[in-house]
C-alpha cells in the first residue's frame, strides 16, 4: 500500500484501485461465468415449458427446445376453465394472503424492532434473546403447536390461520433491529427537540432509513406466502390458493408433464420479477441512504 493510498483513506479522499486492465477483465469473466451458471436452471425451466411431450421424455434430455409449442399453456387454461372454482378465486385468495401477510409482517416487525433497538427497558435483552433462540427452530418443529393454537382460536379453515403466523417471522424482527441500531441516536434526539412525536419519528425518520431492511423482508416473505398451498389449515376448495390449484393439476400423471412444466414457470415468474425489482432498489438504497455518526 502506497503513502498516497493511506493518506486518501485517512482523510476520506477518493480511492483508486491499483488493478490492471487484465485483472479486471479476468474478474469480470469469472463473475460472468458464475452468473451464467446460476441462470441455467431458469433458462431450462423456460425451455421445458414450451417443449412438446416427446421432447420432455427424450433421452438423453435436451437443454434447448427444438419445436416450441404453446399447447402446455393451452391445456392448462382448459383444465382451469373446467374447475368448479374459478381461477380468479384462487388468484384472489393468493393475493390476499401474500399482500396482507407481507405488509403486515413488515409493519409489525418494524414497530417491534424500534423500541428494542433504541430504548432500554426491563426485559428488553431477554425478549431479544428469545427472538434469537426462535431462529433455531425449524417450521416443522413448530407445526403442531401452531395448529393447536389456530384450532383454539377457531381460525382453522380461514385465511387468518396463514396470515397471522406469517406476521411473527423472527428473522424479520432480528433484521429490522440490526438495521435500526445503525441510525444515529443524535438524529432522533434532534427530532424530539424539534417537537416530533414518537410516531412521527418512526414514520418520517426511522422507516425511510431502514428501507433496505424492509425491502429485504419483502423479498424473503413474499415468495414464501406466494408459494403456500394452505397446508393443514385450509380445507375448503374456495379458500385454496393458486399454488394448490396448479399443483393438483400436475397430479394427473405423465400425460400432464407438459402442463406441469408450464405450471412451474408460471409459479416462478412473480417471485423472480419481484426479486429483480427489489434487488435493484436494495442496492440503490444501500449506496445512497447510508448514514454516519
C-alpha positions as protocol buffer text, in pm:
chain_id: "A"
residue {
  index: 1
  type: UNK
  ca { x: 0 y: 0 z: 0 }
}
residue {
  index: 2
  type: UNK
  ca { x: 147 y: 336 z: -103 }
}
residue {
  index: 3
  type: UNK
  ca { x: 159 y: 651 z: 109 }
}
residue {
  index: 4
  type: UNK
  ca { x: -86 y: 818 z: -127 }
}
residue {
  index: 5
  type: UNK
  ca { x: -348 y: 548 z: -74 }
}
residue {
  index: 6
  type: UNK
  ca { x: -301 y: 567 z: 304 }
}
residue {
  index: 7
  type: UNK
  ca { x: -348 y: 946 z: 305 }
}
residue {
  index: 8
  type: UNK
  ca { x: -656 y: 917 z: 85 }
}
residue {
  index: 9
  type: UNK
  ca { x: -807 y: 653 z: 313 }
}
residue {
  index: 10
  type: UNK
  ca { x: -744 y: 855 z: 629 }
}
residue {
  index: 11
  type: UNK
  ca { x: -873 y: 1188 z: 501 }
}
residue {
  index: 12
  type: UNK
  ca { x: -1170 y: 1044 z: 311 }
}
residue {
  index: 13
  type: UNK
  ca { x: -1029 y: 1122 z: -31 }
}
residue {
  index: 14
  type: UNK
  ca { x: -1139 y: 912 z: -329 }
}
residue {
  index: 15
  type: UNK
  ca { x: -951 y: 586 z: -359 }
}
residue {
  index: 16
  type: UNK
  ca { x: -818 y: 450 z: -685 }
}
residue {
  index: 17
  type: UNK
  ca { x: -788 y: 75 z: -712 }
}
residue {
  index: 18
  type: UNK
  ca { x: -444 y: -45 z: -808 }
}
residue {
  index: 19
  type: UNK
  ca { x: -572 y: -305 z: -1054 }
}
residue {
  index: 20
  type: UNK
  ca { x: -462 y: -368 z: -1409 }
}
residue {
  index: 21
  type: UNK
  ca { x: -698 y: -400 z: -1703 }
}
residue {
  index: 22
  type: UNK
  ca { x: -610 y: -769 z: -1740 }
}
residue {
  index: 23
  type: UNK
  ca { x: -702 y: -847 z: -1379 }
}
residue {
  index: 24
  type: UNK
  ca { x: -1030 y: -654 z: -1411 }
}
residue {
  index: 25
  type: UNK
  ca { x: -1114 y: -842 z: -1730 }
}
residue {
  index: 26
  type: UNK
  ca { x: -1041 y: -1176 z: -1561 }
}
residue {
  index: 27
  type: UNK
  ca { x: -1263 y: -1085 z: -1265 }
}
residue {
  index: 28
  type: UNK
  ca { x: -1543 y: -981 z: -1500 }
}
residue {
  index: 29
  type: UNK
  ca { x: -1511 y: -1308 z: -1693 }
}
residue {
  index: 30
  type: UNK
  ca { x: -1521 y: -1507 z: -1368 }
}
residue {
  index: 31
  type: UNK
  ca { x: -1831 y: -1325 z: -1246 }
}
residue {
  index: 32
  type: UNK
  ca { x: -1998 y: -1368 z: -1586 }
}
residue {
  index: 33
  type: UNK
  ca { x: -1925 y: -1742 z: -1570 }
}
residue {
  index: 34
  type: UNK
  ca { x: -2082 y: -1775 z: -1226 }
}
residue {
  index: 35
  type: UNK
  ca { x: -2380 y: -1565 z: -1336 }
}
residue {
  index: 36
  type: UNK
  ca { x: -2437 y: -1781 z: -1643 }
}
residue {
  index: 37
  type: UNK
  ca { x: -2414 y: -2096 z: -1431 }
}
residue {
  index: 38
  type: UNK
  ca { x: -2674 y: -1963 z: -1185 }
}
residue {
  index: 39
  type: UNK
  ca { x: -2920 y: -1862 z: -1457 }
}
residue {
  index: 40
  type: UNK
  ca { x: -2909 y: -2202 z: -1631 }
}
residue {
  index: 41
  type: UNK
  ca { x: -3193 y: -2358 z: -1420 }
}
residue {
  index: 42
  type: UNK
  ca { x: -3422 y: -2066 z: -1507 }
}
residue {
  index: 43
  type: UNK
  ca { x: -3345 y: -2097 z: -1879 }
}
residue {
  index: 44
  type: UNK
  ca { x: -3402 y: -2472 z: -1858 }
}
residue {
  index: 45
  type: UNK
  ca { x: -3742 y: -2418 z: -1692 }
}
residue {
  index: 46
  type: UNK
  ca { x: -3844 y: -2175 z: -1966 }
}
residue {
  index: 47
  type: UNK
  ca { x: -3743 y: -2424 z: -2237 }
}
residue {
  index: 48
  type: UNK
  ca { x: -3930 y: -2708 z: -2066 }
}
residue {
  index: 49
  type: UNK
  ca { x: -4249 y: -2504 z: -2054 }
}
residue {
  index: 50
  type: UNK
  ca { x: -4252 y: -2480 z: -2435 }
}
residue {
  index: 51
  type: UNK
  ca { x: -4145 y: -2838 z: -2509 }
}
residue {
  index: 52
  type: UNK
  ca { x: -4394 y: -3091 z: -2651 }
}
residue {
  index: 53
  type: UNK
  ca { x: -4431 y: -3420 z: -2468 }
}
residue {
  index: 54
  type: UNK
  ca { x: -4198 y: -3611 z: -2700 }
}
residue {
  index: 55
  type: UNK
  ca { x: -3914 y: -3370 z: -2620 }
}
residue {
  index: 56
  type: UNK
  ca { x: -3983 y: -3376 z: -2247 }
}
residue {
  index: 57
  type: UNK
  ca { x: -3928 y: -3753 z: -2230 }
}
residue {
  index: 58
  type: UNK
  ca { x: -3647 y: -3786 z: -2481 }
}
residue {
  index: 59
  type: UNK
  ca { x: -3325 y: -3947 z: -2358 }
}
residue {
  index: 60
  type: UNK
  ca { x: -3071 y: -3809 z: -2314 }
}
residue {
  index: 61
  type: UNK
  ca { x: -3261 y: -3495 z: -2222 }
}
residue {
  index: 62
  type: UNK
  ca { x: -3204 y: -3186 z: -2432 }
}
residue {
  index: 63
  type: UNK
  ca { x: -3146 y: -2845 z: -2283 }
}
residue {
  index: 64
  type: UNK
  ca { x: -3295 y: -2637 z: -2565 }
}
residue {
  index: 65
  type: UNK
  ca { x: -3639 y: -2683 z: -2718 }
}
residue {
  index: 66
  type: UNK
  ca { x: -3640 y: -2780 z: -3086 }
}
residue {
  index: 67
  type: UNK
  ca { x: -4011 y: -2744 z: -3169 }
}
residue {
  index: 68
  type: UNK
  ca { x: -4156 y: -2485 z: -2931 }
}
residue {
  index: 69
  type: UNK
  ca { x: -4528 y: -2506 z: -2867 }
}
residue {
  index: 70
  type: UNK
  ca { x: -4786 y: -2330 z: -2652 }
}
residue {
  index: 71
  type: UNK
  ca { x: -5000 y: -2642 z: -2607 }
}
residue {
  index: 72
  type: UNK
  ca { x: -4887 y: -2678 z: -2246 }
}
residue {
  index: 73
  type: UNK
  ca { x: -5032 y: -2338 z: -2158 }
}
residue {
  index: 74
  type: UNK
  ca { x: -5344 y: -2402 z: -2365 }
}
residue {
  index: 75
  type: UNK
  ca { x: -5406 y: -2731 z: -2183 }
}
residue {
  index: 76
  type: UNK
  ca { x: -5353 y: -2554 z: -1851 }
}
residue {
  index: 77
  type: UNK
  ca { x: -5612 y: -2289 z: -1939 }
}
residue {
  index: 78
  type: UNK
  ca { x: -5861 y: -2556 z: -2046 }
}
residue {
  index: 79
  type: UNK
  ca { x: -5810 y: -2755 z: -1726 }
}
residue {
  index: 80
  type: UNK
  ca { x: -5853 y: -2449 z: -1508 }
}
residue {
  index: 81
  type: UNK
  ca { x: -6161 y: -2349 z: -1706 }
}
residue {
  index: 82
  type: UNK
  ca { x: -6327 y: -2682 z: -1622 }
}
residue {
  index: 83
  type: UNK
  ca { x: -6272 y: -2635 z: -1248 }
}
residue {
  index: 84
  type: UNK
  ca { x: -6585 y: -2566 z: -1043 }
}
residue {
  index: 85
  type: UNK
  ca { x: -6393 y: -2296 z: -854 }
}
residue {
  index: 86
  type: UNK
  ca { x: -6298 y: -2007 z: -1089 }
}
residue {
  index: 87
  type: UNK
  ca { x: -5931 y: -1935 z: -1146 }
}
residue {
  index: 88
  type: UNK
  ca { x: -5991 y: -1577 z: -1034 }
}
residue {
  index: 89
  type: UNK
  ca { x: -6093 y: -1705 z: -690 }
}
residue {
  index: 90
  type: UNK
  ca { x: -5763 y: -1889 z: -645 }
}
residue {
  index: 91
  type: UNK
  ca { x: -5572 y: -1580 z: -756 }
}
residue {
  index: 92
  type: UNK
  ca { x: -5770 y: -1356 z: -519 }
}
residue {
  index: 93
  type: UNK
  ca { x: -5704 y: -1589 z: -226 }
}
residue {
  index: 94
  type: UNK
  ca { x: -5332 y: -1595 z: -304 }
}
residue {
  index: 95
  type: UNK
  ca { x: -5308 y: -1217 z: -340 }
}
residue {
  index: 96
  type: UNK
  ca { x: -5496 y: -1164 z: -14 }
}
residue {
  index: 97
  type: UNK
  ca { x: -5267 y: -1393 z: 183 }
}
residue {
  index: 98
  type: UNK
  ca { x: -4949 y: -1269 z: 17 }
}
residue {
  index: 99
  type: UNK
  ca { x: -5010 y: -894 z: 28 }
}
residue {
  index: 100
  type: UNK
  ca { x: -5165 y: -877 z: 375 }
}
residue {
  index: 101
  type: UNK
  ca { x: -4910 y: -1118 z: 521 }
}
residue {
  index: 102
  type: UNK
  ca { x: -4610 y: -939 z: 371 }
}
residue {
  index: 103
  type: UNK
  ca { x: -4723 y: -584 z: 452 }
}
residue {
  index: 104
  type: UNK
  ca { x: -4839 y: -683 z: 799 }
}
residue {
  index: 105
  type: UNK
  ca { x: -4512 y: -855 z: 878 }
}
residue {
  index: 106
  type: UNK
  ca { x: -4304 y: -555 z: 767 }
}
residue {
  index: 107
  type: UNK
  ca { x: -4511 y: -316 z: 980 }
}
residue {
  index: 108
  type: UNK
  ca { x: -4521 y: -541 z: 1285 }
}
residue {
  index: 109
  type: UNK
  ca { x: -4152 y: -629 z: 1271 }
}
residue {
  index: 110
  type: UNK
  ca { x: -4059 y: -263 z: 1230 }
}
residue {
  index: 111
  type: UNK
  ca { x: -4281 y: -148 z: 1516 }
}
residue {
  index: 112
  type: UNK
  ca { x: -4145 y: -419 z: 1747 }
}
residue {
  index: 113
  type: UNK
  ca { x: -3782 y: -365 z: 1647 }
}
residue {
  index: 114
  type: UNK
  ca { x: -3785 y: 12 z: 1707 }
}
residue {
  index: 115
  type: UNK
  ca { x: -3811 y: 3 z: 2091 }
}
residue {
  index: 116
  type: UNK
  ca { x: -3573 y: -293 z: 2109 }
}
residue {
  index: 117
  type: UNK
  ca { x: -3312 y: -105 z: 1906 }
}
residue {
  index: 118
  type: UNK
  ca { x: -3343 y: 247 z: 2053 }
}
residue {
  index: 119
  type: UNK
  ca { x: -3469 y: 203 z: 2408 }
}
residue {
  index: 120
  type: UNK
  ca { x: -3352 y: 10 z: 2712 }
}
residue {
  index: 121
  type: UNK
  ca { x: -3638 y: -116 z: 2927 }
}
residue {
  index: 122
  type: UNK
  ca { x: -3664 y: -403 z: 3176 }
}
residue {
  index: 123
  type: UNK
  ca { x: -3666 y: -734 z: 2991 }
}
residue {
  index: 124
  type: UNK
  ca { x: -3552 y: -596 z: 2654 }
}
residue {
  index: 125
  type: UNK
  ca { x: -3245 y: -819 z: 2643 }
}
residue {
  index: 126
  type: UNK
  ca { x: -3449 y: -1121 z: 2744 }
}
residue {
  index: 127
  type: UNK
  ca { x: -3703 y: -1054 z: 2470 }
}
residue {
  index: 128
  type: UNK
  ca { x: -3433 y: -1019 z: 2207 }
}
residue {
  index: 129
  type: UNK
  ca { x: -3268 y: -1339 z: 2329 }
}
residue {
  index: 130
  type: UNK
  ca { x: -3599 y: -1520 z: 2283 }
}
residue {
  index: 131
  type: UNK
  ca { x: -3619 y: -1385 z: 1929 }
}
residue {
  index: 132
  type: UNK
  ca { x: -3269 y: -1516 z: 1854 }
}
residue {
  index: 133
  type: UNK
  ca { x: -3348 y: -1857 z: 2005 }
}
residue {
  index: 134
  type: UNK
  ca { x: -3665 y: -1883 z: 1795 }
}
residue {
  index: 135
  type: UNK
  ca { x: -3448 y: -1869 z: 1483 }
}
residue {
  index: 136
  type: UNK
  ca { x: -3306 y: -2208 z: 1578 }
}
residue {
  index: 137
  type: UNK
  ca { x: -3638 y: -2391 z: 1543 }
}
residue {
  index: 138
  type: UNK
  ca { x: -3746 y: -2533 z: 1211 }
}
residue {
  index: 139
  type: UNK
  ca { x: -4104 y: -2466 z: 1096 }
}
residue {
  index: 140
  type: UNK
  ca { x: -4164 y: -2841 z: 1101 }
}
residue {
  index: 141
  type: UNK
  ca { x: -4091 y: -2846 z: 1475 }
}
residue {
  index: 142
  type: UNK
  ca { x: -4349 y: -2578 z: 1549 }
}
residue {
  index: 143
  type: UNK
  ca { x: -4615 y: -2704 z: 1306 }
}
residue {
  index: 144
  type: UNK
  ca { x: -4811 y: -2898 z: 1570 }
}
residue {
  index: 145
  type: UNK
  ca { x: -4811 y: -2615 z: 1829 }
}
residue {
  index: 146
  type: UNK
  ca { x: -4914 y: -2372 z: 1555 }
}
residue {
  index: 147
  type: UNK
  ca { x: -5204 y: -2595 z: 1454 }
}
residue {
  index: 148
  type: UNK
  ca { x: -5317 y: -2628 z: 1817 }
}
residue {
  index: 149
  type: UNK
  ca { x: -5311 y: -2251 z: 1867 }
}
residue {
  index: 150
  type: UNK
  ca { x: -5503 y: -2189 z: 1544 }
}
residue {
  index: 151
  type: UNK
  ca { x: -5757 y: -2452 z: 1648 }
}
residue {
  index: 152
  type: UNK
  ca { x: -5807 y: -2297 z: 1992 }
}
residue {
  index: 153
  type: UNK
  ca { x: -5863 y: -1958 z: 1831 }
}
residue {
  index: 154
  type: UNK
  ca { x: -6113 y: -2103 z: 1584 }
}
residue {
  index: 155
  type: UNK
  ca { x: -5912 y: -1993 z: 1281 }
}
residue {
  index: 156
  type: UNK
  ca { x: -5882 y: -2331 z: 1110 }
}
residue {
  index: 157
  type: UNK
  ca { x: -6010 y: -2320 z: 752 }
}
residue {
  index: 158
  type: UNK
  ca { x: -5967 y: -1943 z: 730 }
}
residue {
  index: 159
  type: UNK
  ca { x: -5703 y: -1726 z: 566 }
}
residue {
  index: 160
  type: UNK
  ca { x: -5622 y: -1587 z: 910 }
}
residue {
  index: 161
  type: UNK
  ca { x: -5451 y: -1915 z: 1001 }
}
residue {
  index: 162
  type: UNK
  ca { x: -5192 y: -1846 z: 727 }
}
residue {
  index: 163
  type: UNK
  ca { x: -5162 y: -1468 z: 762 }
}
residue {
  index: 164
  type: UNK
  ca { x: -5122 y: -1438 z: 1140 }
}
residue {
  index: 165
  type: UNK
  ca { x: -4831 y: -1688 z: 1178 }
}
residue {
  index: 166
  type: UNK
  ca { x: -4650 y: -1513 z: 892 }
}
residue {
  index: 167
  type: UNK
  ca { x: -4656 y: -1189 z: 1091 }
}
residue {
  index: 168
  type: UNK
  ca { x: -4436 y: -1344 z: 1360 }
}
residue {
  index: 169
  type: UNK
  ca { x: -4134 y: -1409 z: 1138 }
}
residue {
  index: 170
  type: UNK
  ca { x: -3841 y: -1394 z: 1381 }
}
residue {
  index: 171
  type: UNK
  ca { x: -3580 y: -1324 z: 1115 }
}
residue {
  index: 172
  type: UNK
  ca { x: -3766 y: -1010 z: 1013 }
}
residue {
  index: 173
  type: UNK
  ca { x: -3762 y: -871 z: 1366 }
}
residue {
  index: 174
  type: UNK
  ca { x: -3394 y: -953 z: 1405 }
}
residue {
  index: 175
  type: UNK
  ca { x: -3305 y: -790 z: 1073 }
}
residue {
  index: 176
  type: UNK
  ca { x: -3503 y: -474 z: 1142 }
}
residue {
  index: 177
  type: UNK
  ca { x: -3346 y: -432 z: 1486 }
}
residue {
  index: 178
  type: UNK
  ca { x: -2996 y: -465 z: 1347 }
}
residue {
  index: 179
  type: UNK
  ca { x: -3065 y: -202 z: 1082 }
}
residue {
  index: 180
  type: UNK
  ca { x: -3232 y: 40 z: 1324 }
}
residue {
  index: 181
  type: UNK
  ca { x: -2936 y: 28 z: 1557 }
}
residue {
  index: 182
  type: UNK
  ca { x: -2729 y: 191 z: 1281 }
}
residue {
  index: 183
  type: UNK
  ca { x: -2942 y: 508 z: 1289 }
}
residue {
  index: 184
  type: UNK
  ca { x: -2762 y: 774 z: 1498 }
}
residue {
  index: 185
  type: UNK
  ca { x: -2933 y: 849 z: 1829 }
}
residue {
  index: 186
  type: UNK
  ca { x: -2839 y: 1215 z: 1781 }
}
residue {
  index: 187
  type: UNK
  ca { x: -3073 y: 1231 z: 1482 }
}
residue {
  index: 188
  type: UNK
  ca { x: -3367 y: 1101 z: 1686 }
}
residue {
  index: 189
  type: UNK
  ca { x: -3288 y: 1334 z: 1976 }
}
residue {
  index: 190
  type: UNK
  ca { x: -3277 y: 1630 z: 1739 }
}
residue {
  index: 191
  type: UNK
  ca { x: -3622 y: 1535 z: 1609 }
}
residue {
  index: 192
  type: UNK
  ca { x: -3756 y: 1518 z: 1965 }
}
residue {
  index: 193
  type: UNK
  ca { x: -3614 y: 1862 z: 2040 }
}
residue {
  index: 194
  type: UNK
  ca { x: -3797 y: 1993 z: 1733 }
}
residue {
  index: 195
  type: UNK
  ca { x: -4120 y: 1857 z: 1880 }
}
residue {
  index: 196
  type: UNK
  ca { x: -4165 y: 1542 z: 1675 }
}
residue {
  index: 197
  type: UNK
  ca { x: -4366 y: 1265 z: 1839 }
}
residue {
  index: 198
  type: UNK
  ca { x: -4255 y: 904 z: 1854 }
}
residue {
  index: 199
  type: UNK
  ca { x: -4493 y: 813 z: 1573 }
}
residue {
  index: 200
  type: UNK
  ca { x: -4359 y: 1097 z: 1357 }
}
residue {
  index: 201
  type: UNK
  ca { x: -4000 y: 988 z: 1425 }
}
residue {
  index: 202
  type: UNK
  ca { x: -4084 y: 629 z: 1342 }
}
residue {
  index: 203
  type: UNK
  ca { x: -4261 y: 701 z: 1013 }
}
residue {
  index: 204
  type: UNK
  ca { x: -4059 y: 1000 z: 889 }
}
residue {
  index: 205
  type: UNK
  ca { x: -3706 y: 915 z: 1005 }
}
residue {
  index: 206
  type: UNK
  ca { x: -3666 y: 552 z: 1103 }
}
residue {
  index: 207
  type: UNK
  ca { x: -3866 y: 378 z: 830 }
}
residue {
  index: 208
  type: UNK
  ca { x: -3711 y: 568 z: 533 }
}
residue {
  index: 209
  type: UNK
  ca { x: -3361 y: 497 z: 665 }
}
residue {
  index: 210
  type: UNK
  ca { x: -3425 y: 123 z: 701 }
}
residue {
  index: 211
  type: UNK
  ca { x: -3570 y: 88 z: 354 }
}
residue {
  index: 212
  type: UNK
  ca { x: -3308 y: -175 z: 255 }
}
residue {
  index: 213
  type: UNK
  ca { x: -3422 y: -386 z: 551 }
}
residue {
  index: 214
  type: UNK
  ca { x: -3791 y: -389 z: 473 }
}
residue {
  index: 215
  type: UNK
  ca { x: -3725 y: -440 z: 104 }
}
residue {
  index: 216
  type: UNK
  ca { x: -3518 y: -743 z: 203 }
}
residue {
  index: 217
  type: UNK
  ca { x: -3805 y: -867 z: 420 }
}
residue {
  index: 218
  type: UNK
  ca { x: -4038 y: -830 z: 124 }
}
residue {
  index: 219
  type: UNK
  ca { x: -3804 y: -1042 z: -88 }
}
residue {
  index: 220
  type: UNK
  ca { x: -3800 y: -1312 z: 181 }
}
residue {
  index: 221
  type: UNK
  ca { x: -4166 y: -1314 z: 281 }
}
residue {
  index: 222
  type: UNK
  ca { x: -4346 y: -1261 z: -49 }
}
residue {
  index: 223
  type: UNK
  ca { x: -4223 y: -1580 z: -224 }
}
residue {
  index: 224
  type: UNK
  ca { x: -4293 y: -1788 z: 87 }
}
residue {
  index: 225
  type: UNK
  ca { x: -4655 y: -1674 z: 102 }
}
residue {
  index: 226
  type: UNK
  ca { x: -4698 y: -1680 z: -275 }
}
residue {
  index: 227
  type: UNK
  ca { x: -4600 y: -2047 z: -282 }
}
residue {
  index: 228
  type: UNK
  ca { x: -4814 y: -2161 z: 11 }
}
residue {
  index: 229
  type: UNK
  ca { x: -5088 y: -2414 z: -54 }
}
residue {
  index: 230
  type: UNK
  ca { x: -5276 y: -2372 z: 273 }
}
residue {
  index: 231
  type: UNK
  ca { x: -5113 y: -2675 z: 433 }
}
residue {
  index: 232
  type: UNK
  ca { x: -5318 y: -2833 z: 708 }
}
residue {
  index: 233
  type: UNK
  ca { x: -5501 y: -2511 z: 793 }
}
residue {
  index: 234
  type: UNK
  ca { x: -5730 y: -2461 z: 490 }
}
residue {
  index: 235
  type: UNK
  ca { x: -5964 y: -2735 z: 367 }
}
residue {
  index: 236
  type: UNK
  ca { x: -6239 y: -2556 z: 172 }
}
residue {
  index: 237
  type: UNK
  ca { x: -6175 y: -2557 z: -200 }
}
residue {
  index: 238
  type: UNK
  ca { x: -6297 y: -2200 z: -245 }
}
residue {
  index: 239
  type: UNK
  ca { x: -6037 y: -2082 z: 9 }
}
residue {
  index: 240
  type: UNK
  ca { x: -5742 y: -2259 z: -151 }
}
residue {
  index: 241
  type: UNK
  ca { x: -5454 y: -2076 z: -315 }
}
residue {
  index: 242
  type: UNK
  ca { x: -5328 y: -2068 z: -672 }
}
residue {
  index: 243
  type: UNK
  ca { x: -5031 y: -2289 z: -585 }
}
residue {
  index: 244
  type: UNK
  ca { x: -5266 y: -2562 z: -458 }
}
residue {
  index: 245
  type: UNK
  ca { x: -5488 y: -2546 z: -767 }
}
residue {
  index: 246
  type: UNK
  ca { x: -5195 y: -2567 z: -1008 }
}
residue {
  index: 247
  type: UNK
  ca { x: -5024 y: -2844 z: -813 }
}
residue {
  index: 248
  type: UNK
  ca { x: -5344 y: -3051 z: -821 }
}
residue {
  index: 249
  type: UNK
  ca { x: -5348 y: -3029 z: -1200 }
}
residue {
  index: 250
  type: UNK
  ca { x: -4996 y: -3167 z: -1218 }
}
residue {
  index: 251
  type: UNK
  ca { x: -5106 y: -3479 z: -1027 }
}
residue {
  index: 252
  type: UNK
  ca { x: -5271 y: -3611 z: -1342 }
}
residue {
  index: 253
  type: UNK
  ca { x: -4974 y: -3832 z: -1434 }
}
residue {
  index: 254
  type: UNK
  ca { x: -4733 y: -3845 z: -1725 }
}
residue {
  index: 255
  type: UNK
  ca { x: -4989 y: -3703 z: -1968 }
}
residue {
  index: 256
  type: UNK
  ca { x: -4975 y: -3374 z: -1782 }
}
residue {
  index: 257
  type: UNK
  ca { x: -4598 y: -3343 z: -1769 }
}
residue {
  index: 258
  type: UNK
  ca { x: -4611 y: -3055 z: -2016 }
}
residue {
  index: 259
  type: UNK
  ca { x: -4875 y: -2879 z: -1809 }
}
residue {
  index: 260
  type: UNK
  ca { x: -4655 y: -2932 z: -1504 }
}
residue {
  index: 261
  type: UNK
  ca { x: -4365 y: -2758 z: -1680 }
}
residue {
  index: 262
  type: UNK
  ca { x: -4594 y: -2465 z: -1763 }
}
residue {
  index: 263
  type: UNK
  ca { x: -4714 y: -2451 z: -1402 }
}
residue {
  index: 264
  type: UNK
  ca { x: -4356 y: -2444 z: -1273 }
}
residue {
  index: 265
  type: UNK
  ca { x: -4276 y: -2149 z: -1498 }
}
residue {
  index: 266
  type: UNK
  ca { x: -4587 y: -1954 z: -1400 }
}
residue {
  index: 267
  type: UNK
  ca { x: -4520 y: -2001 z: -1029 }
}
residue {
  index: 268
  type: UNK
  ca { x: -4164 y: -1875 z: -1076 }
}
residue {
  index: 269
  type: UNK
  ca { x: -4244 y: -1560 z: -1273 }
}
residue {
  index: 270
  type: UNK
  ca { x: -4392 y: -1345 z: -995 }
}
residue {
  index: 271
  type: UNK
  ca { x: -4128 y: -1412 z: -723 }
}
residue {
  index: 272
  type: UNK
  ca { x: -3841 y: -1372 z: -969 }
}
residue {
  index: 273
  type: UNK
  ca { x: -3983 y: -1046 z: -1104 }
}
residue {
  index: 274
  type: UNK
  ca { x: -4027 y: -912 z: -753 }
}
residue {
  index: 275
  type: UNK
  ca { x: -3674 y: -1018 z: -661 }
}
residue {
  index: 276
  type: UNK
  ca { x: -3520 y: -845 z: -962 }
}
residue {
  index: 277
  type: UNK
  ca { x: -3708 y: -521 z: -897 }
}
residue {
  index: 278
  type: UNK
  ca { x: -3647 y: -521 z: -522 }
}
residue {
  index: 279
  type: UNK
  ca { x: -3282 y: -616 z: -558 }
}
residue {
  index: 280
  type: UNK
  ca { x: -3208 y: -308 z: -765 }
}
residue {
  index: 281
  type: UNK
  ca { x: -3387 y: -94 z: -507 }
}
residue {
  index: 282
  type: UNK
  ca { x: -3192 y: -252 z: -222 }
}
residue {
  index: 283
  type: UNK
  ca { x: -2860 y: -190 z: -397 }
}
residue {
  index: 284
  type: UNK
  ca { x: -2955 y: 171 z: -468 }
}
residue {
  index: 285
  type: UNK
  ca { x: -3068 y: 246 z: -114 }
}
residue {
  index: 286
  type: UNK
  ca { x: -2759 y: 75 z: 30 }
}
residue {
  index: 287
  type: UNK
  ca { x: -2543 y: 313 z: -173 }
}
residue {
  index: 288
  type: UNK
  ca { x: -2737 y: 637 z: -125 }
}
residue {
  index: 289
  type: UNK
  ca { x: -2906 y: 625 z: 217 }
}
residue {
  index: 290
  type: UNK
  ca { x: -2613 y: 532 z: 437 }
}
residue {
  index: 291
  type: UNK
  ca { x: -2567 y: 742 z: 750 }
}
residue {
  index: 292
  type: UNK
  ca { x: -2265 y: 811 z: 965 }
}
residue {
  index: 293
  type: UNK
  ca { x: -2237 y: 909 z: 1325 }
}
